[in-house]
Amino acid sequence: MPYDLVVKNGRVLDPASGVDDVLDVAVKGNRIEEVAPNIDPSEASRVIDAEGLVVAPGFIDMHAHAFYLGDLGLGKDLEAACYPSGVTSLVDGGSAGAATFPGFREYIIDPSEIRIFSFLHISSIGLADIDVGESTYLTLHDPQRAADMAKANRDVIFGIKVRQQAEVVGDNGLEPLRLAKQAAALAGGLPVMVHVTHPPVPLAQILELLEPGDIVSHFLHGKANGILNEDGDIFPAVINARENGIIFDVGHGRFHVSFEVARAVFAQNFLPDTISTDLTRGGRDGLVKDLAHTLSKFLNLGLDINTVIACVTSNPARLLGKTEEIGTLKKGAFADIAVFELESGDFSFQDSEEEVLKGSVHIALKQTIQNGRVVWQKER
């Protein structure tokens, strides 16, 4: 038969291709073969009827934690945390550093069915002891060592990570970020992802050290030295940073999203480039849950479905340099597909400041397809 799988009659939503229409998606092997109306179902070995559902590229979670580190990383729970929420690709947000990355690669990345990319932490131990501020010990921050590890694993290491949180850097101020930038340069000009929740200095001072393509994660937190001034307006330095090519990632996590901040920022038309979970075991069991739940929060905060889906498909794929392979349903891309319902009802969502948001829509996954194979489907 010409096709191994056809997903029929769904609302195909593919921001990378500018497609939002009722169409069929045909798969051959592990690749997208065709997206068109009225594909003959008799030409497929298997047919999935997606009438009334949305058919999107498999989701990319731009910031989560896959390496098992106590209650932090997902480890063996990775696929169970990802597939039921449509995630087929994940970017680890710096769980491992140069000393711990080989174990991360051997035991998590290489065996995983999920496509895993990673930021390498500038601290050689990464987040091995989350109760200790890893950037209070600058002897662990060796730019050349980090660069060498990144270059040796360039197929999966995408950038360098640093946490610029007051409790994490101690008296070291912006020196961890400076060392991370050195490592990124030595590795060939990689981007740096900066954790900015409760930084020790005003956010503008951090932004001054960043370059186009660098990523600010957790920009919607409600702690001190955030994105808003005392009047609730976005600091000009933040707007200038975006205009200069700095990327803004949600990185929800347990501590990094304030609905109040999000409303104020969105009202000023400053939207996220990527919506990610910063998922950990604790976050999965608590207020984050998974990517579909996180996306649903942003729908109920007023973002439209096209914007939300772009933040987990075309936008992260562009940042990763993988626009021909993932984050799209165009011909030749990997056949990673999320099939979901925009479910109406009464739903509750919580932020990191204990505010509860009452919502009317939720993304409910029905099937997740990776490499042309149904890897998860909701039990009827």
Stockholm file with secondary structure:
# STOCKHOLM 1.0

chainA/1-380         MPYDLVVKNGRVLDPASGVDDVLDVAVKGNRIEEVAPNIDPSEASRVIDAEGLVVAPGFIDMHAHAFYLGDLGLGKDLEAACYPSGVTSLVDGGSAGAATFPGFREYIIDPSEIRIFSFLHISSIGLADIDVGESTYLTLHDPQRAADMAKANRDVIFGIKVRQQAEVVGDNGLEPLRLAKQAAALAGGLPVMVHVTHPPVPLAQILELLEPGDIVSHFLHGKANGILNEDGDIFPAVINARENGIIFDVGHGRFHVSFEVARAVFAQNFLPDTISTDLTRGGRDGLVKDLAHTLSKFLNLGLDINTVIACVTSNPARLLGKTEEIGTLKKGAFADIAVFELESGDFSFQDSEEEVLKGSVHIALKQTIQNGRVVWQKER
#=GR chainA/1-380 SS CCEEEEEEEEEEEEGGGTEEEEEEEEEETTEEEEEESSCCGGGEEEEEECTTSEEEECEEEEEECCSCCTTSSCGGGHHHHHGGGTEEEEEEEEEEETTTHHHHIIIIITTCSSEEEEEEESBTTTTTTTTSCGGGCGGGBCHHHHHHHHHHTTTTEEEEEEECCHHHHTTCTTHHHHHHHHHHHHTTSCCEEEECSSCSSCHHHHHTTCCTTCEEECTTCCSSSCSBCTTSCBCHHHHHHHHTTCEEECCCTTTSCCHHHHHHHHHTTCCCSBCCCCBCHHHHHTTCCCHHHHHHHHHHTTCCHHHHHHTTTHHHHHHHTCTTTSSCCSTTSBCCEEEEEEEEEEEEEECTTSCEEEEEEEEEEEEEEETTEEEEECCC
#=GC SS_cons         CCEEEEEEEEEEEEGGGTEEEEEEEEEETTEEEEEESSCCGGGEEEEEECTTSEEEECEEEEEECCSCCTTSSCGGGHHHHHGGGTEEEEEEEEEEETTTHHHHIIIIITTCSSEEEEEEESBTTTTTTTTSCGGGCGGGBCHHHHHHHHHHTTTTEEEEEEECCHHHHTTCTTHHHHHHHHHHHHTTSCCEEEECSSCSSCHHHHHTTCCTTCEEECTTCCSSSCSBCTTSCBCHHHHHHHHTTCEEECCCTTTSCCHHHHHHHHHTTCCCSBCCCCBCHHHHHTTCCCHHHHHHHHHHTTCCHHHHHHTTTHHHHHHHTCTTTSSCCSTTSBCCEEEEEEEEEEEEEECTTSCEEEEEEEEEEEEEEETTEEEEECCC
//
